[in-house]
């Protein structure tokens, strides 16, 4: 009798997939995936061994009972992944632990080395067939470096197995879902579409200096896309059209080098939404994956619910992927199957890093090392795009000489510095006043201008200044992440429409950094709270963007009368600006190089984080064969302050919550819920929890249903009268 791998009920008929059929199906897929980096035979072996443990009589009884095929049979849950891991070590000792860890963790995640050894110390079940697989394995990469490459090689093999396992299982258990993954456009077709779109756009545009620069940037991207797999940069001042130009270069480069897809990583969700919408309009929604979510499937302990959430998780098998920096980099250092599943689709791709100046300094060294590995072992080209390019080439030095490390050997700039785009696109002067001011003083200065944008560093500062502005004259708007994404989107759309109407003489906006990059708005005057030079230049990009006046003005101000700057990155970057030596044109490449020299020189470590009050570094955890994958995944977090997504009572939010409670989880419903959610910091979440304002309607899905906690202007309120009255009661 065949060993069963999966059981499904098709109408009134029970159907089974044999374990032999499943393992060979997984082996074929994993081999194809791993062949992209020269390890196809490794993928085949992983597939053939990963479910050997299902041959146990205990597992066969368990799957028959749990599926409902034989509900009355006596059975206990029987672990199976460790069996194939033991066989892999016995049959391929030279490949240890690359095969064994991937197999042992293909359901629960990659193990720390000590825990893996404990798994492999178990006895092999007597009812498992231990006939050896006929295969010879070797690592084809001659230049592999154990310290920096090994942990990524492990994750890539793990990714190949996990995705192959999920896809083959899906093809049997849910063939309708499997069919949805097919029929996507080729990169060549998409390249032609983009060329046609840009040609039409340029033909209908006025012959201004800005549009001439944009056409020049596009032409440079076309001409220089034929280079080999390497590191490139596209340094274009704000307004120079770098978003579509970068995609134009990336598609041309991918076609020339036989790469499979373009992955665009962006630090801000607001830019992702805008960028993805633009690309979907050009290429079709079926060819652009927009991957960001406020619901974390990894936090769900219920297996059945987790499986439903997994349907909302893509494996990045799309021509173009638009995602967050957090999603990209935390996946590259994760140990979890859901996070790692997509990683093999980074192989032979073009990775476009937008706003690269936002890379976290505390992880700069392991991230830069990752870029090297992606290029050298996995055929990935990297394009860095920004208006303020950081220094990622040569040796990077910190405060302590021991922190110095070799960054990228060479980055090829697409736009020559001699083009002097910062001069051609100069539309703003910057006025810096670092003297302490109060909320009242800043608000009074803002009120002197009929059309003005004020950008601050924190949600609290945004609300305080907004509350001091008159609401009875013209249009006054607030934007911060205390507003749910749909509220932010509608407010930005309202703002854009208001700016087009010349009759709206008074438009004042107070916002956090969410509006600082990637949002196409234009104000004659911008105020920016103290920050690093890169942030100030981003803010200046919202000033006189279309060159409607000779020069706009961006005023830099301090709120030191109210409080010091938040500790950490904002303070570090502001100090780097204050410490710059010499007189600079703030928009020049020389100024940016000096700014980053100052910033890096004050950093104690480019590879250090604190987890549970203990300091860790990625090189200590991962740069070795006995790597600690699980511990590293816990420690590698780009956002230090942990937040929890809560659905708020605004517009359709509660309707989607009711639908969730009645119908359960679907991909579309999760997408809609994320648009009505606010990420709440731990301290604020505790306030809401203690007051009883938060309800957990599904595991991992929190809701604030009381409308008193959500203001139509400023969003979620965590310190209102309802909290105080609750505490009194």
Buried (B, 14 or more C-beta within 10 A) or exposed (E): EEBBBBBBEEEEEBEBBBBBBBBBBBBBBBBBBBBBBBBBBBBBBBBBBBBBBBBBBBBBBBBBBEBEBBEEEEBEEBBBBBBBBBBBBBBBEEBBBBBBBBBBBBEBBBBBBEBBBEBBEEEBBEEBEBEEBEEEBEBEBEEBBEEBBBBBBBBBBBBBBBBBBBBBBBBBBEEEEBEEBEEBBEBEBBBEBBBEBBEEBBEEEEEEEBBEBBBBBBEBBBEBBEBEBBBBBBBBBBBBBBBBBBBBBBBBBBBEBEBBBBBBBBBBBBBBBBBBBBBBEBBBEEBBBBBBBBBEBBEBEEEEBBEBBBBBBBBBBBBBBBBBBBBBBBBBBBBBBBBBBBBBBBBBBBBBBBBBBBBBBBBBBBBBBBBBBBBBBBBBBBBBBBBBBBBBBEEBBBEEEEBBBEBBEEBEBBBEEEBEBBEBBBBBBBEBEEEEBBBEBBBEBBBEBBBBBBBBBBBBBBBBBBBBBEEEEBBBBBBBBBBBBBBBBEBBEEBEEBBEEEEBEBBBBBBBBBBBBBBBBBBBBBBBBBBBBBBBBBBBBBBBBEBEEEEBBBBBBBBBEBEEBEEEBBBBBBBBBEBBEEEBEBBBBEBBBBBBBBBBEEBEBBBBBEEEEEEBBBBBBBBBEEBBBBBBBBBBBBEEEEBBBBBBBBBEBBEBBEBBEEEEBBBEBBBBBBBBBBBBBEEBBEBBBEBEBBBEBBEBBBBBBBEEBBBEBBBBBBEBEBBEEEEEE
